[in-house]
Amino acid sequence: MTGSAAVSGDATRVARGRLMLVVALVAHTLVLLDNTIMNVAIDVLADPVRGVGAGTGELAWAVSAYPLVFAAVTLTGGALADRFGASRVLLPGLCLLGAASAAAALSPDGGALIAARAVMGAGGGLIAPATLTLVTAGLPPGRRARAVALWSSAAGVAVAVGPVLGGLLLVHFAWPAVFLVNLPIVGGLLLLGVFLPRLPVPGRLRPLDLPGAALSGLGLAALVGGIVQSGREVTPVALLALAAGAVLLAVFVVHQLRARHPAFDMRLLRKHGFGGGILGLLLSFAGLAGQLFYCAFFLQGVHRLTPGEAGFVMFAAAVGIVTGNRVCSPAVDRFGARGTVLAGLVAASLTYAAYLFFDERTPIALVVAVLFVQGFGTGLAFAPLTSGLVGGLPDDRAGAGAALATVTRPLGSTIGVAVLGTVLTLAYRTSVAPALGGLPGPAAEQARGSAEGARAAAAALGRPELITAADAAYVHAMHVTAGWATAVSLAGCAVVAPGLRRIGRRWS
């Protein structure tokens, strides 16, 4: 009987571990998917008949509200997971995300949509750190590395799959579908969540660091908001938001160093190689998201692919991420975690240089190959970085550490799109300017704003040569952006390398 009971107990623990892993992976993918799935619906939402007639400013904030609030809430979500347990934070977060998704689908105007997206971001900020805590706490140490690899793979795939899924939904359904798709997923997760084990909270309950939560939330919100606005137009308000975010986060760091019960112990950044790892994650997601951003315009504008066709081409990056995650474990065994991470980061960085040779004659198969290698390098680095970071933290700081690792992803993606998008825009405007002579004022302004605007103006005026000029200007701007991205990314790899010395010791 004793032997049978032991076998039964082992089987139950394995089943619970698998359940927690499934819930964590699906929830994590859902949260990051919501950061990108709406992007392809912008044109439809702007239409007063097919959408809600939202203006450009409203749409910009509807897109940005989710990552902004997500970043603001995530560190608090990690602290709550440490104090109350991951499942007790995950389930309310899912309820909040589901309710806000339904509200977004029913939005009558742009203002309501912005508010719903902000609440969705708050739900995502509670969910994300809890998912990584479930992955690391629900399995024995010998199986955590593979679980973290799967968790990291879900993160990367969500970045690339979001626009593809959004495009497919819009082909077959009206725009509310990009939000309603969340509801059956949230419902299934809530049903499974009833069976999640209540993991013990390590140590005694610590008081919540409310001032720290407020400082981190406001600081990240201001910083992300400033980055998003600067990516569209550098204004005094954007610069003020950036400065305010930097000051608030600096005060947050000082407060954490002095607080008796900090939400996140900043000294861990130095003691456990956290600083280099966090910078590596930031670098990876900034490069991946920025490259996918202007690759989408290259495929649809210069190569005239449909959104669906471009989405399937870019899916190669997701395939690469999954493949990189699958081979990272044997790579770590042979070359070490630090060598594997650096190889992945450098490989991804070198693919940025490939865009220097892309033009309207580039075979699509070559673009697919480059996207795959880019995703592969990113996937190779994600899992050892994340596992090393979280594995090096005490159990009672796992949630806060998971939150910091999690918030790095949307923050890195936002920085990559904003910074590289700004470089792209400035280079395009400079390059296309000579071709705008003789155009009417409104048409010239439209063509100067973007290559898409130039093509629309050319069609309206019957000026096919303007399309050729816009394509050439965009390709030139992409080359300039790719050059800067490659140089900065490789320099970042050199900066990150010394901070990764201890990552290898945390891979288990």
C-alpha positions as CSV (number, residue, x, y, z in Angstrom):
1,M,0.0,0.0,0.0
2,T,2.8,2.4,0.9
3,G,4.5,1.8,-2.5
4,S,1.2,2.3,-4.3
5,A,0.5,5.5,-2.4
6,A,3.9,6.8,-3.3
7,V,3.5,6.0,-7.0
8,S,0.0,7.7,-6.9
9,G,1.5,10.7,-5.1
10,D,4.2,11.0,-7.7
11,A,1.7,10.7,-10.6
12,T,-0.4,13.4,-9.0
13,R,2.5,15.8,-8.6
14,V,3.5,15.2,-12.3
15,A,-0.1,15.9,-13.4
16,R,-0.3,19.1,-11.4
17,G,3.1,20.2,-12.7
18,R,1.9,19.7,-16.3
19,L,-1.4,21.4,-15.6
20,M,0.5,24.5,-14.2
21,L,2.8,24.5,-17.2
22,V,-0.1,24.4,-19.7
23,V,-2.0,27.1,-18.0
24,A,1.2,29.3,-17.7
25,L,2.2,28.9,-21.3
26,V,-1.3,29.6,-22.8
27,A,-1.9,32.5,-20.4
28,H,1.6,34.0,-21.2
29,T,1.0,33.6,-25.0
30,L,-2.4,35.3,-24.7
31,V,-1.0,38.3,-22.8
32,L,1.8,39.0,-25.3
33,L,-0.5,38.2,-28.3
34,D,-2.8,41.0,-27.2
35,N,0.1,43.4,-27.5
36,T,0.3,43.0,-31.3
37,I,-2.9,41.5,-32.6
38,M,-4.8,44.8,-32.8
39,N,-2.2,46.5,-35.0
40,V,-3.6,45.1,-38.3
41,A,-7.1,46.3,-37.4
42,I,-6.2,50.0,-37.3
43,D,-7.3,50.9,-40.8
44,V,-10.7,49.2,-40.1
45,L,-11.2,50.9,-36.8
46,A,-10.6,54.3,-38.4
47,D,-13.5,53.7,-40.8
48,P,-16.8,55.2,-39.5
49,V,-18.8,52.5,-41.2
50,R,-16.8,49.3,-40.7
51,G,-15.1,50.5,-37.5
52,V,-15.7,53.1,-34.8
53,G,-14.5,56.2,-36.8
54,A,-11.5,56.7,-34.4
55,G,-9.0,59.4,-35.2
56,T,-5.3,58.9,-35.7
57,G,-4.5,60.1,-32.2
58,E,-7.1,57.9,-30.6
59,L,-5.8,54.9,-32.5
60,A,-2.3,55.6,-31.5
61,W,-3.3,55.6,-27.9
62,A,-5.5,52.6,-28.3
63,V,-2.5,50.7,-29.5
64,S,-0.2,52.1,-26.9
65,A,-2.5,51.9,-23.8
66,Y,-2.0,48.2,-23.5
67,P,1.8,48.0,-23.3
68,L,1.9,51.3,-21.2
69,V,-0.4,50.0,-18.4
70,F,1.0,46.5,-18.8
71,A,4.5,47.8,-18.0
72,A,3.1,49.9,-15.1
73,V,1.4,47.1,-13.4
74,T,3.8,44.1,-14.0
75,L,6.2,44.9,-11.2
76,T,3.3,45.2,-8.7
77,G,1.9,41.9,-10.1
78,G,5.2,40.2,-9.3
79,A,5.2,41.5,-5.8
80,L,1.6,40.4,-5.3
81,A,2.5,36.9,-6.6
82,D,5.4,36.7,-4.1
83,R,3.0,37.7,-1.2
84,F,-0.2,35.8,-2.1
85,G,0.9,33.1,-4.5
86,A,0.9,32.9,-8.3
87,S,-2.5,31.3,-8.8
88,R,-4.2,33.8,-6.5
89,V,-3.0,36.6,-8.8
90,L,-3.3,34.8,-12.1
91,L,-7.0,34.1,-11.9
92,P,-8.2,37.7,-11.0
93,G,-5.9,38.9,-13.8
94,L,-7.6,36.6,-16.3
95,C,-11.0,37.8,-15.2
96,L,-9.9,41.4,-15.7
97,L,-8.5,40.7,-19.1
98,G,-11.6,38.8,-20.2
99,A,-14.0,41.5,-19.1
100,A,-11.9,44.2,-20.7
101,S,-11.7,42.3,-23.9
102,A,-15.5,42.1,-24.1
103,A,-15.7,45.8,-23.4
104,A,-13.2,46.5,-26.2
105,A,-15.3,44.5,-28.6
106,L,-18.4,46.5,-27.7
107,S,-16.6,49.9,-27.8
108,P,-18.8,52.6,-29.5
109,D,-16.0,55.0,-30.1
110,G,-12.2,55.6,-29.8
111,G,-12.3,56.8,-26.2
112,A,-14.1,53.7,-25.0
113,L,-11.6,51.5,-26.9
114,I,-8.6,53.3,-25.2
115,A,-10.1,52.7,-21.8
116,A,-10.8,49.1,-22.5
117,R,-7.3,48.5,-23.8
118,A,-5.8,50.1,-20.7
119,V,-7.8,47.7,-18.4
120,M,-6.7,44.8,-20.6
121,G,-3.1,45.9,-20.0
122,A,-3.7,45.9,-16.2
123,G,-5.0,42.3,-16.4
124,G,-2.0,41.3,-18.5
125,G,0.3,43.0,-15.9
126,L,-1.1,40.7,-13.2
127,I,-1.0,37.6,-15.3
128,A,2.5,37.7,-16.9
129,P,4.8,37.5,-13.8
130,A,2.5,34.8,-12.3
131,T,3.0,32.6,-15.3
132,L,6.7,32.4,-15.0
133,T,6.4,31.8,-11.2
134,L,4.1,28.9,-12.0
135,V,6.6,27.5,-14.5
136,T,9.5,27.6,-12.1
137,A,7.7,26.5,-9.0
138,G,5.6,23.8,-10.4
139,L,8.4,21.5,-11.6
140,P,11.5,19.9,-10.0
141,P,14.8,21.7,-10.7
142,G,15.9,19.2,-13.3
143,R,13.0,20.0,-15.6
144,R,12.8,23.8,-15.1
145,A,15.2,24.7,-17.9
146,R,13.0,23.0,-20.6
147,A,9.9,24.6,-19.1
148,V,11.5,28.0,-19.2
149,A,12.5,27.4,-22.8
150,L,8.9,26.7,-23.6
151,W,7.8,29.8,-21.8
152,S,10.4,31.9,-23.6
153,S,9.3,30.3,-26.9
154,A,5.7,31.4,-26.3
155,A,6.9,34.9,-25.7
156,G,8.8,35.1,-29.0
157,V,6.1,33.4,-31.0
158,A,3.4,35.7,-29.8
159,V,5.4,38.7,-31.1
160,A,5.4,37.3,-34.7
161,V,2.0,35.5,-34.6
162,G,-0.1,38.4,-33.4
163,P,-0.4,40.2,-36.7
164,V,-0.9,37.0,-38.6
165,L,-3.8,35.9,-36.4
166,G,-5.3,39.4,-36.5
167,G,-5.2,39.5,-40.3
168,L,-6.9,36.1,-40.6
169,L,-9.7,37.1,-38.2
170,L,-10.3,40.3,-40.1
171,V,-10.5,38.4,-43.4
172,H,-13.4,36.3,-42.0
173,F,-15.0,38.4,-39.3
174,A,-15.6,42.0,-38.2
175,W,-13.1,43.9,-36.1
176,P,-14.5,42.9,-32.7
177,A,-13.2,39.4,-33.4
178,V,-9.6,40.5,-32.6
179,F,-10.8,41.0,-29.0
180,L,-13.5,38.4,-28.7
181,V,-11.0,35.7,-29.5
182,N,-9.7,36.2,-26.0
183,L,-13.0,35.1,-24.3
184,P,-13.0,31.3,-25.0
185,I,-9.3,31.2,-24.1
186,V,-9.8,33.0,-20.9
187,G,-12.8,30.8,-20.1
188,G,-10.8,27.7,-20.6
189,L,-8.0,28.9,-18.4
190,L,-10.4,29.9,-15.6
191,L,-11.9,26.4,-15.7
192,L,-8.4,24.8,-15.5
193,G,-7.4,27.3,-12.9
194,V,-9.9,25.8,-10.5
195,F,-7.6,22.7,-10.4
196,L,-4.4,24.6,-9.9
197,P,-2.6,23.7,-6.6
198,R,-2.3,26.5,-4.1
199,L,1.5,26.8,-3.9
200,P,2.8,27.7,-0.5
201,V,4.1,31.3,-0.2
202,P,7.8,31.1,0.8
203,G,8.6,32.6,4.1
204,R,6.4,34.8,6.1
205,L,4.2,37.4,4.5
206,R,6.0,40.7,3.8
207,P,4.2,44.0,3.8
208,L,3.4,45.3,0.4
209,D,5.7,48.1,-0.8
210,L,3.0,50.5,-1.8
211,P,5.3,53.5,-2.4
212,G,7.6,51.3,-4.5
213,A,4.6,50.0,-6.5
214,A,3.4,53.6,-7.2
215,L,6.9,54.8,-8.2
216,S,7.6,51.8,-10.5
217,G,4.1,52.0,-12.1
218,L,4.2,55.7,-12.7
219,G,7.8,55.7,-13.8
220,L,7.3,52.9,-16.3
221,A,4.1,54.4,-17.6
222,A,5.7,57.8,-18.2
223,L,8.8,56.2,-19.8
224,V,6.8,53.9,-22.1
225,G,4.4,56.7,-23.0
226,G,7.3,59.1,-23.8
227,I,9.0,56.4,-26.0
228,V,5.7,55.7,-27.9
229,Q,5.0,59.4,-28.5
230,S,8.6,60.1,-29.5
231,G,8.4,57.2,-32.0
232,R,5.7,59.2,-33.8
233,E,6.8,62.7,-33.2
234,V,9.3,64.3,-30.9
235,T,7.3,66.9,-28.9
236,P,7.9,68.8,-25.7
237,V,5.3,66.6,-24.0
238,A,7.1,63.4,-25.1
239,L,10.4,64.7,-23.8
240,L,8.8,65.7,-20.5
241,A,7.3,62.2,-20.2
242,L,10.7,60.6,-20.8
243,A,12.4,62.9,-18.2
244,A,9.6,62.3,-15.7
245,G,9.8,58.5,-16.2
246,A,13.6,58.5,-15.8
247,V,13.4,60.6,-12.6
248,L,10.6,58.5,-11.1
249,L,12.5,55.2,-11.8
250,A,15.7,56.7,-10.3
251,V,13.7,57.5,-7.2
252,F,12.3,54.0,-7.3
253,V,15.8,52.5,-7.3
254,V,16.8,54.7,-4.3
255,H,13.7,53.8,-2.5
256,Q,14.2,50.0,-3.1
257,L,17.8,50.3,-1.8
258,R,16.5,51.9,1.4
259,A,13.2,50.1,1.9
260,R,12.9,47.5,4.7
261,H,10.6,45.3,2.6
262,P,11.3,46.3,-1.1
263,A,9.2,45.0,-3.9
264,F,12.4,44.1,-5.7
265,D,15.8,44.0,-4.1
266,M,17.9,46.1,-6.4
267,R,21.1,44.5,-5.0
268,L,20.2,41.3,-6.8
269,L,21.0,43.0,-10.1
270,R,24.7,43.0,-9.1
271,K,24.9,39.8,-7.1
272,H,23.3,37.4,-9.5
273,G,24.2,38.7,-13.0
274,F,20.7,40.1,-13.3
275,G,21.9,43.4,-14.9
276,G,23.6,41.7,-17.9
277,G,20.7,39.3,-18.4
278,I,18.0,42.0,-18.3
279,L,20.0,44.1,-20.8
280,G,20.3,41.0,-23.0
281,L,16.5,40.5,-23.0
282,L,15.9,44.1,-23.7
283,L,18.4,44.0,-26.6
284,S,16.8,40.9,-28.1
285,F,13.2,42.1,-28.1
286,A,14.1,45.6,-29.2
287,G,15.9,44.2,-32.3
288,L,13.3,41.6,-33.0
289,A,10.3,43.9,-32.8
290,G,12.0,46.8,-34.6
291,Q,13.1,44.6,-37.5
292,L,9.6,42.9,-37.9
293,F,8.1,46.4,-37.9
294,Y,9.9,47.7,-40.9
295,C,10.1,44.3,-42.6
296,A,6.3,44.3,-42.7
297,F,6.2,47.6,-44.6
298,F,9.0,46.4,-46.9
299,L,7.0,43.3,-47.8
300,Q,3.6,44.9,-48.2
301,G,4.8,48.2,-49.8
302,V,7.9,47.5,-51.9
303,H,7.1,43.8,-52.7
304,R,3.3,44.5,-52.9
305,L,2.3,41.4,-50.8
306,T,-1.1,41.4,-49.1
307,P,-1.2,41.6,-45.3
308,G,-1.9,37.9,-45.1
309,E,1.0,37.0,-47.4
310,A,3.3,39.2,-45.5
311,G,2.2,37.7,-42.3
312,F,3.0,34.2,-43.4
313,V,6.4,35.3,-44.6
314,M,7.1,36.9,-41.2
315,F,5.9,33.7,-39.5
316,A,9.4,32.3,-40.4
317,A,10.7,34.3,-37.4
318,A,8.3,32.5,-35.1
319,V,9.4,29.1,-36.5
320,G,13.0,30.2,-35.9
321,I,12.3,31.1,-32.3
322,V,10.7,27.8,-31.6
323,T,13.6,25.9,-33.3
324,G,16.1,28.0,-31.3
325,N,14.4,27.2,-28.1
326,R,14.3,23.5,-28.9
327,V,18.1,23.3,-29.5
328,C,19.2,25.6,-26.7
329,S,19.4,22.8,-24.1
330,P,21.9,20.6,-26.0
331,A,23.8,23.8,-27.0
332,V,24.1,24.8,-23.4
333,D,25.3,21.3,-22.5
334,R,28.1,21.5,-25.1
335,F,29.0,25.2,-25.2
336,G,27.8,26.6,-21.9
337,A,24.9,29.0,-21.2
338,R,27.0,32.1,-21.6
339,G,28.4,31.0,-25.0
340,T,25.0,30.0,-26.2
341,V,23.4,33.3,-25.2
342,L,26.1,35.3,-26.9
343,A,26.0,33.2,-30.0
344,G,22.2,33.7,-30.2
345,L,22.5,37.5,-29.7
346,V,25.3,37.9,-32.2
347,A,23.5,35.7,-34.8
348,A,20.4,37.8,-34.5
349,S,22.4,41.0,-34.7
350,L,24.1,39.9,-37.9
351,T,20.8,39.3,-39.6
352,Y,20.0,43.0,-39.2
353,A,22.9,43.6,-41.6
354,A,21.2,41.5,-44.2
355,Y,18.7,44.2,-44.7
356,L,21.5,46.4,-46.1
357,F,21.3,44.3,-49.2
358,F,17.5,44.0,-49.6
359,D,15.7,45.9,-52.3
360,E,12.7,45.4,-54.6
361,R,14.5,42.6,-56.5
362,T,15.3,40.5,-53.4
363,P,13.7,37.0,-53.6
364,I,11.1,36.4,-50.9
365,A,12.8,33.1,-50.1
366,L,15.9,35.0,-49.0
367,V,13.7,37.2,-46.7
368,V,12.2,34.1,-45.2
369,A,15.7,32.6,-44.6
370,V,16.9,35.7,-42.9
371,L,13.8,36.0,-40.7
372,F,14.2,32.3,-39.7
373,V,17.9,32.9,-38.7
374,Q,16.9,36.0,-36.8
375,G,14.2,34.1,-34.9
376,F,16.6,31.2,-34.3
377,G,19.3,33.4,-32.7
378,T,16.7,35.1,-30.5
379,G,15.2,31.8,-29.4
380,L,18.6,30.4,-28.7
381,A,19.3,33.3,-26.2
382,F,15.9,33.6,-24.6
383,A,15.7,30.4,-22.5
384,P,19.2,30.4,-21.0
385,L,18.8,34.1,-20.2
386,T,15.4,33.7,-18.5
387,S,16.3,30.5,-16.7
388,G,19.5,31.9,-15.5
389,L,17.9,35.1,-14.2
390,V,15.0,33.5,-12.4
391,G,17.0,30.5,-11.3
392,G,19.4,32.8,-9.5
393,L,16.8,34.4,-7.3
394,P,15.6,33.4,-3.8
395,D,12.2,31.7,-3.8
396,D,10.6,34.7,-2.0
397,R,11.8,37.0,-4.8
398,A,10.8,34.8,-7.7
399,G,7.7,36.8,-8.5
400,A,9.4,40.1,-8.5
401,G,12.3,38.8,-10.6
402,A,9.8,37.2,-13.0
403,A,8.0,40.6,-13.2
404,L,11.3,42.4,-14.1
405,A,12.2,39.8,-16.7
406,T,8.6,39.9,-18.1
407,V,8.3,43.7,-18.3
408,T,11.6,43.8,-20.3
409,R,9.8,42.2,-23.2
410,P,7.1,44.8,-24.0
411,L,9.5,47.6,-23.0
412,G,12.2,46.3,-25.3
413,S,9.6,45.8,-28.1
414,T,8.3,49.4,-27.6
415,I,11.8,50.8,-27.6
416,G,12.8,48.9,-30.7
417,V,9.7,50.0,-32.7
418,A,9.9,53.6,-31.5
419,V,13.6,54.2,-32.0
420,L,14.0,52.3,-35.3
421,G,10.7,53.7,-36.5
422,T,11.9,57.2,-35.9
423,V,15.2,56.6,-37.7
424,L,13.3,55.0,-40.6
425,T,10.9,58.0,-40.8
426,L,13.6,60.6,-40.8
427,A,15.7,58.8,-43.4
428,Y,12.7,58.3,-45.7
429,R,11.7,62.0,-45.5
430,T,15.2,63.1,-46.4
431,S,15.4,60.7,-49.3
432,V,12.0,61.3,-50.9
433,A,12.2,65.1,-50.7
434,P,13.7,65.6,-54.2
435,A,10.9,63.7,-55.8
436,L,8.2,65.9,-54.3
437,G,8.8,69.0,-56.4
438,G,5.8,70.2,-58.4
439,L,3.3,68.3,-56.3
440,P,0.3,70.2,-54.8
441,G,0.9,71.1,-51.1
442,P,-1.5,68.5,-49.5
443,A,-0.2,65.7,-51.8
444,A,3.4,66.6,-51.1
445,E,2.8,66.5,-47.4
446,Q,1.0,63.2,-47.6
447,A,3.9,61.7,-49.7
448,R,6.5,63.1,-47.3
449,G,4.7,61.4,-44.3
450,S,5.2,57.8,-45.4
451,A,5.8,55.6,-48.5
452,E,2.2,54.4,-48.1
453,G,1.0,58.0,-48.3
454,A,3.2,58.6,-51.4
455,R,1.7,55.6,-53.2
456,A,-1.8,56.9,-52.4
457,A,-1.0,60.4,-53.6
458,A,0.6,58.9,-56.8
459,A,-2.6,56.9,-57.5
460,A,-4.8,59.9,-57.0
461,L,-2.7,62.2,-59.2
462,G,-1.8,59.7,-61.9
463,R,2.0,59.9,-61.1
464,P,3.4,56.4,-61.3
465,E,7.0,57.8,-61.1
466,L,6.2,58.9,-57.6
467,I,5.6,55.2,-56.6
468,T,9.0,54.3,-57.9
469,A,10.6,57.2,-56.0
470,A,8.7,56.2,-52.8
471,D,9.9,52.6,-53.1
472,A,13.5,53.7,-53.6
473,A,13.3,56.2,-50.7
474,Y,11.9,53.5,-48.4
475,V,14.6,51.0,-49.4
476,H,17.3,53.6,-48.7
477,A,15.7,54.5,-45.3
478,M,15.6,50.7,-44.4
479,H,19.3,50.5,-45.3
480,V,20.1,53.4,-43.0
481,T,18.0,51.9,-40.2
482,A,19.5,48.4,-40.6
483,G,23.0,49.9,-40.4
484,W,22.3,51.7,-37.1
485,A,20.4,48.6,-35.7
486,T,23.3,46.3,-36.5
487,A,26.0,48.6,-35.0
488,V,24.0,49.3,-31.8
489,S,23.0,45.6,-31.4
490,L,26.6,44.4,-31.8
491,A,27.8,47.1,-29.4
492,G,25.1,46.0,-27.0
493,C,26.3,42.4,-27.2
494,A,29.8,43.5,-26.2
495,V,28.3,45.4,-23.2
496,V,26.1,42.5,-22.2
497,A,28.9,39.8,-22.4
498,P,30.6,40.6,-19.0
499,G,27.4,40.5,-17.2
500,L,26.6,37.0,-18.3
501,R,29.4,35.3,-16.4
502,R,27.0,33.8,-13.8
503,I,24.2,32.8,-16.2
504,G,25.8,29.5,-16.8
505,R,25.7,28.6,-13.1
506,R,21.9,29.2,-13.1
507,W,21.0,26.9,-16.0
508,S,19.5,23.8,-14.4
